Amino acid sequence: MAELAALEDPKARKVNEKHGDDHGVNLSKLRALAKQLKTQQELAQRLWATGDSAARLLATLICRPKAFERDELDAMLREARTPKVHDWLVNYVVKKSPHAEELRLAWTSDPDPVVASAGWALTTERVAKKPDGLDLDGLLDVIEAEMKDAPDRLQWAMNSCLAQIGIDHAEHRARALDIGERLEVLKDYPTPPNCTSPFAPIWINEMVRRKS
């Protein structure tokens, strides 16, 4: 904790707070610290238990994802609080867990939109890597019906899933593009130069172009 406190940077905190994150640690320095510590499951659990966001981010980098029980991961996600801790927990821990599919199904239908967004993030991962057994038409039905009015985090996760379906599955591309065009979700999202817009039709077409 003392090492993390020493990495605190007021400028980084200011930027992070704009995105809803309550820590001021430069993430490159945090990753360097994780590299020094290597994998330490017990330390990771103790860091997570502090409730401190920087400590929890470090915990996701040094833990053993397969060592967590299903209910433990569920509780951790519900108490993650800030967007970055939530994202790193899903991407660096839950996706590598043997409980990922069970949690995906449970979380996607959760009434808490932030929890549901984690379920959609895991669904996007499956669309890209293990689509067999997924009902892509059914997913598009839900996205078409619910994405427009979904809360921000959930909307973003659904939109990512929509784009992934359009990018990876040519037979569903026309429908994915049509849904994106009609719902206009993230159409006006400010996108820096040389970055791809998160507006699904632009995103899909650009990624398909790069693959061809």
Backbone as CSV, one residue per row, in Angstrom:
resi,resn,N_x,N_y,N_z,CA_x,CA_y,CA_z,C_x,C_y,C_z
1,MET,0.843,-1.206,0.000,0.000,0.000,0.000,0.878,1.256,0.000
2,ALA,2.009,1.194,0.716,2.925,2.337,0.740,3.512,2.582,-0.649
3,GLU,3.847,1.481,-1.350,4.372,1.628,-2.710,3.327,2.233,-3.639
4,LEU,2.098,1.819,-3.488,1.023,2.380,-4.308,0.815,3.857,-3.995
5,ALA,0.855,4.191,-2.712,0.691,5.590,-2.302,1.797,6.459,-2.908
6,ALA,3.002,5.898,-3.010,4.134,6.643,-3.572,3.959,6.883,-5.077
7,LEU,3.142,6.065,-5.721,2.906,6.215,-7.165,1.779,7.205,-7.470
8,GLU,1.107,7.695,-6.430,-0.020,8.623,-6.589,0.423,9.881,-7.349
9,ASP,-0.330,10.235,-8.382,-0.014,11.399,-9.214,-1.287,12.238,-9.359
10,PRO,-1.278,13.484,-8.854,-2.491,14.322,-8.907,-3.050,14.492,-10.321
11,LYS,-2.150,14.575,-11.321,-2.629,14.729,-12.712,-3.368,13.474,-13.166
12,ALA,-2.799,12.308,-12.827,-3.453,11.039,-13.198,-4.804,10.925,-12.499
13,ARG,-4.871,11.351,-11.240,-6.142,11.290,-10.499,-7.201,12.151,-11.186
14,LYS,-6.783,13.342,-11.633,-7.733,14.255,-12.276,-8.328,13.615,-13.532
15,VAL,-7.459,13.001,-14.330,-7.921,12.335,-15.565,-8.818,11.147,-15.216
16,ASN,-8.379,10.338,-14.254,-9.144,9.142,-13.873,-10.521,9.499,-13.336
17,GLU,-10.582,10.579,-12.537,-11.874,10.954,-11.927,-12.898,11.357,-12.972
18,LYS,-12.437,11.864,-14.101,-13.361,12.195,-15.205,-14.062,10.949,-15.722
19,HIS,-13.395,9.791,-15.567,-13.976,8.523,-16.043,-14.600,7.713,-14.902
20,GLY,-14.750,8.339,-13.740,-15.397,7.645,-12.620,-14.469,6.799,-11.775
21,ASP,-13.145,6.925,-11.999,-12.190,6.120,-11.229,-11.548,6.975,-10.135
22,ASP,-11.456,6.416,-8.936,-10.999,7.212,-7.787,-9.586,6.845,-7.340
23,HIS,-8.630,6.890,-8.278,-7.232,6.654,-7.900,-6.344,7.506,-8.788
24,GLY,-5.099,7.723,-8.357,-4.195,8.566,-9.117,-2.919,7.862,-9.504
25,VAL,-2.993,6.540,-9.673,-1.785,5.778,-10.005,-1.668,5.620,-11.523
26,ASN,-0.501,5.964,-12.052,-0.224,5.759,-13.468,-0.247,4.252,-13.752
27,LEU,-1.031,3.838,-14.727,-1.246,2.401,-14.942,0.002,1.681,-15.461
28,SER,0.867,2.384,-16.179,2.121,1.757,-16.624,2.999,1.422,-15.416
29,LYS,3.017,2.335,-14.443,3.808,2.095,-13.223,3.180,0.980,-12.387
30,LEU,1.850,0.929,-12.404,1.143,-0.144,-11.680,1.484,-1.508,-12.294
31,ARG,1.526,-1.569,-13.611,1.869,-2.827,-14.293,3.321,-3.231,-14.004
32,ALA,4.198,-2.218,-13.929,5.606,-2.506,-13.618,5.734,-3.097,-12.218
33,LEU,4.956,-2.566,-11.272,4.955,-3.094,-9.900,4.439,-4.536,-9.893
34,ALA,3.386,-4.791,-10.665,2.824,-6.145,-10.750,3.862,-7.126,-11.300
35,LYS,4.654,-6.663,-12.269,5.687,-7.505,-12.860,6.732,-7.907,-11.811
36,GLN,7.073,-6.968,-10.948,8.031,-7.253,-9.866,7.461,-8.272,-8.874
37,LEU,6.181,-8.093,-8.545,5.555,-8.941,-7.520,5.287,-10.355,-8.026
38,LYS,5.074,-10.479,-9.350,4.688,-11.755,-9.967,3.370,-12.265,-9.361
39,THR,3.019,-13.526,-9.597,1.740,-14.056,-9.119,1.796,-14.351,-7.621
40,GLN,0.874,-13.733,-6.888,0.777,-13.965,-5.445,-0.708,-13.914,-5.061
41,GLN,-1.344,-15.067,-5.039,-2.783,-15.115,-4.806,-3.185,-14.553,-3.433
42,GLU,-2.447,-14.922,-2.391,-2.835,-14.454,-1.056,-2.709,-12.934,-0.951
43,LEU,-1.630,-12.395,-1.495,-1.450,-10.937,-1.489,-2.558,-10.265,-2.297
44,ALA,-2.907,-10.861,-3.431,-3.984,-10.305,-4.264,-5.288,-10.210,-3.474
45,GLN,-5.601,-11.253,-2.726,-6.843,-11.253,-1.933,-6.810,-10.193,-0.838
46,ARG,-5.632,-10.025,-0.236,-5.506,-9.010,0.819,-5.601,-7.599,0.233
47,LEU,-5.006,-7.408,-0.942,-5.108,-6.107,-1.613,-6.561,-5.802,-1.979
48,TRP,-7.245,-6.803,-2.497,-8.654,-6.591,-2.863,-9.467,-6.201,-1.627
49,ALA,-9.191,-6.843,-0.520,-9.966,-6.615,0.711,-9.816,-5.198,1.265
50,THR,-8.769,-4.465,0.829,-8.593,-3.089,1.314,-9.694,-2.163,0.806
51,GLY,-10.308,-2.515,-0.338,-11.324,-1.644,-0.923,-10.737,-0.491,-1.727
52,ASP,-9.424,-0.342,-1.707,-8.749,0.735,-2.427,-8.671,0.389,-3.924
53,SER,-9.032,1.334,-4.784,-9.108,1.033,-6.224,-7.760,0.658,-6.824
54,ALA,-6.699,1.402,-6.489,-5.376,1.071,-7.035,-4.938,-0.315,-6.557
55,ALA,-5.203,-0.623,-5.292,-4.849,-1.942,-4.744,-5.627,-3.042,-5.457
56,ARG,-6.885,-2.766,-5.759,-7.704,-3.772,-6.444,-7.248,-3.986,-7.891
57,LEU,-6.830,-2.904,-8.546,-6.289,-3.058,-9.899,-5.035,-3.929,-9.860
58,LEU,-4.167,-3.670,-8.893,-2.950,-4.474,-8.748,-3.310,-5.936,-8.461
59,ALA,-4.330,-6.132,-7.648,-4.769,-7.498,-7.309,-5.161,-8.288,-8.555
60,THR,-5.828,-7.620,-9.520,-6.256,-8.340,-10.736,-5.062,-8.777,-11.582
61,LEU,-3.918,-8.096,-11.406,-2.728,-8.412,-12.208,-1.855,-9.498,-11.588
62,ILE,-1.953,-9.692,-10.267,-1.051,-10.656,-9.617,-1.768,-11.894,-9.076
63,CYS,-3.086,-11.952,-9.280,-3.845,-13.098,-8.745,-3.728,-14.313,-9.675
64,ARG,-4.250,-15.446,-9.204,-4.411,-16.641,-10.049,-5.898,-16.750,-10.359
65,PRO,-6.324,-16.381,-11.567,-7.757,-16.361,-11.883,-8.479,-17.674,-11.585
66,LYS,-7.797,-18.809,-11.799,-8.472,-20.101,-11.616,-8.625,-20.478,-10.150
67,ALA,-8.026,-19.672,-9.252,-8.094,-20.004,-7.817,-9.379,-19.495,-7.162
68,PHE,-10.116,-18.613,-7.850,-11.317,-18.038,-7.247,-12.534,-18.940,-7.450
69,GLU,-13.373,-19.028,-6.420,-14.653,-19.733,-6.532,-15.650,-18.846,-7.280
70,ARG,-16.675,-19.471,-7.828,-17.698,-18.726,-8.572,-18.311,-17.613,-7.730
71,ASP,-18.760,-17.952,-6.504,-19.440,-16.961,-5.668,-18.500,-15.834,-5.241
72,GLU,-17.224,-16.165,-5.132,-16.220,-15.157,-4.781,-16.127,-14.112,-5.904
73,LEU,-16.070,-14.575,-7.150,-15.998,-13.670,-8.289,-17.278,-12.835,-8.415
74,ASP,-18.408,-13.462,-8.140,-19.680,-12.735,-8.197,-19.685,-11.602,-7.174
75,ALA,-19.247,-11.891,-5.966,-19.198,-10.864,-4.912,-18.209,-9.760,-5.273
76,MET,-17.060,-10.146,-5.825,-16.042,-9.158,-6.203,-16.581,-8.205,-7.274
77,LEU,-17.290,-8.745,-8.248,-17.820,-7.880,-9.306,-18.826,-6.880,-8.728
78,ARG,-19.671,-7.349,-7.830,-20.710,-6.482,-7.273,-20.137,-5.377,-6.389
79,GLU,-18.937,-5.605,-5.860,-18.348,-4.564,-5.014,-17.237,-3.803,-5.744
80,ALA,-17.085,-4.046,-7.044,-15.970,-3.420,-7.780,-16.064,-1.893,-7.823
81,ARG,-17.253,-1.343,-7.802,-17.508,0.097,-7.690,-17.086,0.949,-8.891
82,THR,-15.792,0.948,-9.243,-15.347,1.886,-10.279,-15.168,1.187,-11.630
83,PRO,-15.326,1.932,-12.737,-15.285,1.308,-14.066,-13.997,0.533,-14.359
84,LYS,-12.847,1.098,-14.012,-11.581,0.432,-14.355,-11.406,-0.863,-13.578
85,VAL,-11.752,-0.848,-12.282,-11.647,-2.075,-11.480,-12.592,-3.135,-12.049
86,HIS,-13.797,-2.725,-12.384,-14.782,-3.623,-12.998,-14.217,-4.237,-14.282
87,ASP,-13.676,-3.384,-15.168,-13.178,-3.864,-16.465,-11.997,-4.821,-16.307
88,TRP,-11.063,-4.459,-15.437,-9.892,-5.334,-15.259,-10.279,-6.650,-14.607
89,LEU,-11.213,-6.599,-13.685,-11.669,-7.839,-13.050,-12.281,-8.775,-14.093
90,VAL,-13.126,-8.236,-14.956,-13.759,-9.057,-16.000,-12.714,-9.572,-16.988
91,ASN,-11.840,-8.669,-17.475,-10.919,-9.028,-18.559,-9.733,-9.867,-18.112
92,TYR,-9.191,-9.575,-16.937,-7.965,-10.254,-16.508,-8.212,-11.428,-15.574
93,VAL,-9.403,-11.483,-15.001,-9.662,-12.545,-14.019,-10.821,-13.446,-14.468
94,VAL,-12.013,-12.860,-14.605,-13.196,-13.685,-14.888,-13.084,-14.421,-16.222
95,LYS,-12.566,-13.747,-17.252,-12.453,-14.394,-18.572,-11.552,-15.623,-18.540
96,LYS,-10.625,-15.672,-17.577,-9.699,-16.807,-17.477,-10.157,-17.842,-16.456
97,SER,-11.328,-17.610,-15.877,-11.830,-18.498,-14.824,-12.641,-19.645,-15.415
98,PRO,-12.606,-20.817,-14.773,-13.463,-21.921,-15.234,-14.950,-21.623,-15.030
99,HIS,-15.251,-20.572,-14.255,-16.652,-20.219,-13.972,-17.192,-19.154,-14.934
100,ALA,-16.396,-18.779,-15.946,-16.765,-17.658,-16.815,-18.123,-17.853,-17.491
101,GLU,-18.388,-19.043,-18.026,-19.644,-19.252,-18.751,-20.845,-19.216,-17.810
102,GLU,-20.700,-19.834,-16.656,-21.800,-19.817,-15.677,-22.096,-18.381,-15.235
103,LEU,-21.049,-17.599,-15.007,-21.225,-16.201,-14.592,-21.791,-15.364,-15.736
104,ARG,-21.363,-15.652,-16.957,-21.904,-14.927,-18.119,-23.426,-15.042,-18.176
105,LEU,-23.910,-16.260,-18.008,-25.357,-16.497,-18.078,-26.091,-15.825,-16.913
106,ALA,-25.494,-15.916,-15.725,-26.136,-15.320,-14.540,-26.128,-13.794,-14.627
107,TRP,-25.010,-13.239,-15.023,-24.881,-11.778,-15.015,-25.685,-11.100,-16.119
108,THR,-25.773,-11.720,-17.287,-26.451,-11.067,-18.410,-27.897,-10.723,-18.062
109,SER,-28.532,-11.569,-17.254,-29.943,-11.317,-16.903,-30.091,-10.642,-15.537
110,ASP,-28.988,-10.138,-14.969,-29.057,-9.505,-13.650,-29.763,-8.149,-13.742
111,PRO,-30.607,-7.827,-12.741,-31.310,-6.536,-12.786,-30.392,-5.316,-12.634
112,ASP,-29.207,-5.520,-12.074,-28.253,-4.408,-11.941,-27.562,-4.208,-13.291
113,PRO,-27.724,-3.042,-13.939,-27.171,-2.864,-15.285,-25.647,-2.970,-15.339
114,VAL,-24.963,-2.613,-14.252,-23.492,-2.717,-14.261,-23.069,-4.189,-14.233
115,VAL,-23.781,-4.989,-13.433,-23.516,-6.434,-13.408,-23.855,-7.037,-14.768
116,ALA,-24.998,-6.626,-15.326,-25.409,-7.135,-16.644,-24.376,-6.788,-17.718
117,SER,-23.744,-5.616,-17.595,-22.740,-5.222,-18.590,-21.560,-6.195,-18.588
118,ALA,-21.235,-6.749,-17.411,-20.159,-7.757,-17.336,-20.573,-9.018,-18.081
119,GLY,-21.835,-9.403,-17.961,-22.336,-10.554,-18.708,-22.232,-10.344,-20.208
120,TRP,-22.539,-9.133,-20.655,-22.432,-8.829,-22.091,-20.975,-8.794,-22.541
121,ALA,-20.075,-8.321,-21.674,-18.645,-8.328,-22.027,-18.160,-9.767,-22.236
122,LEU,-18.615,-10.680,-21.374,-18.246,-12.094,-21.526,-18.890,-12.694,-22.777
123,THR,-20.087,-12.212,-23.111,-20.757,-12.688,-24.328,-19.986,-12.239,-25.566
124,THR,-19.510,-11.004,-25.570,-18.720,-10.487,-26.686,-17.465,-11.339,-26.884
125,GLU,-16.851,-11.729,-25.779,-15.668,-12.598,-25.827,-16.014,-13.930,-26.497
126,ARG,-17.176,-14.483,-26.155,-17.586,-15.760,-26.763,-17.931,-15.602,-28.237
127,VAL,-18.564,-14.478,-28.590,-18.878,-14.214,-30.005,-17.597,-14.264,-30.830
128,ALA,-16.523,-13.708,-30.266,-15.250,-13.631,-30.981,-14.485,-14.952,-30.968
129,LYS,-14.521,-15.657,-29.834,-13.613,-16.805,-29.680,-14.295,-18.178,-29.669
130,LYS,-15.525,-18.253,-29.111,-16.195,-19.568,-29.040,-17.678,-19.406,-29.361
131,PRO,-18.015,-19.019,-30.597,-19.415,-18.729,-30.907,-20.321,-19.952,-30.979
132,ASP,-19.744,-21.149,-31.089,-20.579,-22.347,-31.205,-21.525,-22.450,-30.008
133,GLY,-22.798,-22.658,-30.310,-23.780,-22.804,-29.238,-24.459,-21.499,-28.857
134,LEU,-23.931,-20.361,-29.334,-24.576,-19.072,-29.043,-25.697,-18.824,-30.046
135,ASP,-26.794,-18.263,-29.579,-27.901,-17.887,-30.453,-27.678,-16.431,-30.877
136,LEU,-26.946,-16.248,-31.978,-26.602,-14.887,-32.405,-27.839,-14.088,-32.810
137,ASP,-28.799,-14.754,-33.449,-30.045,-14.058,-33.800,-30.770,-13.593,-32.540
138,GLY,-30.774,-14.456,-31.526,-31.413,-14.111,-30.262,-30.720,-12.934,-29.580
139,LEU,-29.391,-12.919,-29.633,-28.640,-11.795,-29.061,-28.989,-10.498,-29.788
140,LEU,-29.068,-10.575,-31.127,-29.426,-9.382,-31.901,-30.843,-8.912,-31.580
141,ASP,-31.740,-9.863,-31.319,-33.111,-9.494,-30.920,-33.095,-8.662,-29.641
142,VAL,-32.325,-9.128,-28.655,-32.260,-8.423,-27.361,-31.619,-7.044,-27.541
143,ILE,-30.524,-6.999,-28.298,-29.839,-5.722,-28.537,-30.780,-4.737,-29.231
144,GLU,-31.489,-5.225,-30.229,-32.412,-4.364,-30.985,-33.507,-3.797,-30.076
145,ALA,-33.989,-4.635,-29.169,-35.106,-4.217,-28.302,-34.662,-3.354,-27.117
146,GLU,-33.442,-3.583,-26.607,-33.077,-2.975,-25.316,-31.912,-1.992,-25.330
147,MET,-31.064,-2.021,-26.350,-29.838,-1.218,-26.290,-30.104,0.286,-26.272
148,LYS,-31.048,0.743,-27.047,-31.289,2.195,-27.190,-31.517,2.870,-25.843
149,ASP,-32.264,2.223,-24.956,-32.628,2.848,-23.678,-31.845,2.293,-22.487
150,ALA,-30.839,1.482,-22.752,-30.064,0.888,-21.652,-29.170,1.943,-20.991
151,PRO,-28.903,1.811,-19.671,-27.964,2.716,-19.001,-26.579,2.630,-19.657
152,ASP,-25.773,3.668,-19.452,-24.514,3.827,-20.196,-23.619,2.590,-20.263
153,ARG,-23.263,2.030,-19.086,-22.307,0.907,-19.079,-22.873,-0.296,-19.830
154,LEU,-24.156,-0.561,-19.593,-24.813,-1.690,-20.253,-24.943,-1.425,-21.754
155,GLN,-25.288,-0.207,-22.107,-25.418,0.155,-23.524,-24.093,-0.038,-24.253
156,TRP,-23.011,0.395,-23.614,-21.683,0.267,-24.227,-21.344,-1.212,-24.466
157,ALA,-21.640,-2.043,-23.457,-21.329,-3.476,-23.570,-22.178,-4.152,-24.648
158,MET,-23.453,-3.789,-24.732,-24.323,-4.345,-25.782,-23.843,-3.905,-27.169
159,ASN,-23.444,-2.643,-27.265,-22.960,-2.113,-28.537,-21.696,-2.843,-28.989
160,SER,-20.818,-3.159,-28.029,-19.597,-3.909,-28.362,-19.945,-5.294,-28.895
161,CYS,-20.957,-5.908,-28.294,-21.401,-7.228,-28.742,-21.998,-7.138,-30.153
162,LEU,-22.799,-6.102,-30.381,-23.379,-5.883,-31.717,-22.273,-5.769,-32.767
163,ALA,-21.256,-4.952,-32.461,-20.153,-4.761,-33.401,-19.394,-6.071,-33.638
164,GLN,-19.163,-6.820,-32.559,-18.409,-8.075,-32.682,-19.143,-9.078,-33.563
165,ILE,-20.461,-9.150,-33.410,-21.259,-10.044,-34.260,-21.107,-9.623,-35.722
166,GLY,-21.221,-8.312,-35.973,-21.103,-7.817,-37.341,-19.731,-8.034,-37.946
167,ILE,-18.697,-7.904,-37.118,-17.316,-8.057,-37.602,-17.002,-9.522,-37.917
168,ASP,-17.366,-10.419,-37.002,-16.914,-11.813,-37.096,-17.864,-12.754,-37.834
169,HIS,-19.107,-12.350,-38.024,-20.099,-13.286,-38.578,-20.806,-12.653,-39.775
170,ALA,-20.248,-12.929,-40.948,-20.709,-12.280,-42.184,-22.203,-12.491,-42.426
171,GLU,-22.712,-13.648,-42.017,-24.133,-13.944,-42.276,-25.070,-13.058,-41.447
172,HIS,-24.549,-12.451,-40.384,-25.366,-11.559,-39.544,-24.985,-10.087,-39.731
173,ARG,-24.033,-9.837,-40.635,-23.472,-8.469,-40.747,-24.507,-7.445,-41.187
174,ALA,-25.302,-7.787,-42.184,-26.280,-6.820,-42.701,-27.267,-6.418,-41.605
175,ARG,-27.708,-7.401,-40.818,-28.655,-7.084,-39.745,-27.982,-6.239,-38.659
176,ALA,-26.745,-6.588,-38.318,-26.022,-5.822,-37.293,-25.847,-4.370,-37.732
177,LEU,-25.478,-4.175,-39.003,-25.331,-2.810,-39.533,-26.654,-2.062,-39.501
178,ASP,-27.733,-2.755,-39.866,-29.058,-2.138,-39.883,-29.486,-1.705,-38.478
179,ILE,-29.259,-2.570,-37.484,-29.609,-2.231,-36.097,-28.816,-0.998,-35.657
180,GLY,-27.528,-1.005,-35.953,-26.689,0.138,-35.582,-27.164,1.429,-36.217
181,GLU,-27.468,1.378,-37.509,-27.925,2.581,-38.226,-29.237,3.112,-37.647
182,ARG,-30.165,2.203,-37.358,-31.471,2.644,-36.867,-31.429,3.166,-35.436
183,LEU,-30.669,2.500,-34.555,-30.647,2.910,-33.143,-29.737,4.120,-32.894
184,GLU,-28.736,4.297,-33.760,-27.828,5.454,-33.683,-27.116,5.592,-32.335
185,VAL,-26.916,4.469,-31.635,-26.236,4.502,-30.338,-24.756,4.833,-30.554
186,LEU,-24.258,5.826,-29.823,-22.857,6.292,-29.873,-22.484,6.897,-31.233
187,LYS,-23.489,7.295,-32.010,-23.218,7.878,-33.337,-22.376,9.153,-33.222
188,ASP,-22.655,9.938,-32.185,-21.953,11.219,-32.029,-20.855,11.156,-30.964
189,TYR,-20.393,9.943,-30.649,-19.365,9.817,-29.604,-18.069,10.482,-30.075
190,PRO,-17.493,11.389,-29.243,-16.264,12.066,-29.672,-15.101,11.087,-29.822
191,THR,-14.588,10.967,-31.026,-13.527,9.989,-31.307,-12.247,10.714,-31.713
192,PRO,-11.136,10.462,-30.999,-9.869,11.123,-31.347,-9.403,10.734,-32.748
193,PRO,-8.569,11.583,-33.376,-8.026,11.244,-34.697,-7.285,9.899,-34.645
194,ASN,-7.345,9.166,-35.731,-6.676,7.853,-35.849,-7.280,6.766,-34.952
195,CYS,-8.435,7.045,-34.350,-9.144,6.015,-33.573,-10.439,5.673,-34.311
196,THR,-10.911,4.443,-34.119,-12.153,4.022,-34.775,-13.342,4.387,-33.899
197,SER,-14.357,4.958,-34.497,-15.570,5.321,-33.764,-16.235,4.080,-33.177
198,PRO,-16.825,4.196,-31.955,-17.570,3.066,-31.401,-18.972,2.922,-31.999
199,PHE,-19.365,3.836,-32.899,-20.651,3.711,-33.590,-20.586,2.433,-34.434
200,ALA,-21.463,1.486,-34.134,-21.331,0.117,-34.667,-21.137,0.042,-36.191
201,PRO,-21.920,0.759,-37.011,-21.709,0.621,-38.464,-20.300,1.030,-38.905
202,ILE,-19.781,2.119,-38.347,-18.415,2.552,-38.701,-17.403,1.523,-38.201
203,TRP,-17.585,1.079,-36.972,-16.677,0.115,-36.337,-16.629,-1.195,-37.140
204,ILE,-17.818,-1.718,-37.458,-17.901,-2.990,-38.206,-17.212,-2.854,-39.566
205,ASN,-17.580,-1.820,-40.318,-17.030,-1.671,-41.665,-15.515,-1.493,-41.653
206,GLU,-15.024,-0.726,-40.678,-13.577,-0.494,-40.605,-12.815,-1.790,-40.276
207,MET,-13.327,-2.569,-39.306,-12.632,-3.800,-38.918,-12.700,-4.853,-40.038
208,VAL,-13.833,-4.911,-40.750,-13.958,-5.840,-41.879,-12.985,-5.428,-42.994
209,ARG,-12.877,-4.106,-43.223,-11.947,-3.605,-44.242,-10.499,-4.020,-43.899
210,ARG,-10.142,-3.893,-42.632,-8.778,-4.224,-42.212,-8.482,-5.718,-42.378
211,LYS,-9.510,-6.532,-42.201,-9.312,-7.986,-42.312,-9.193,-8.448,-43.762
212,SER,-9.779,-7.656,-44.677,-9.837,-8.128,-46.067,-8.515,-7.896,-46.801
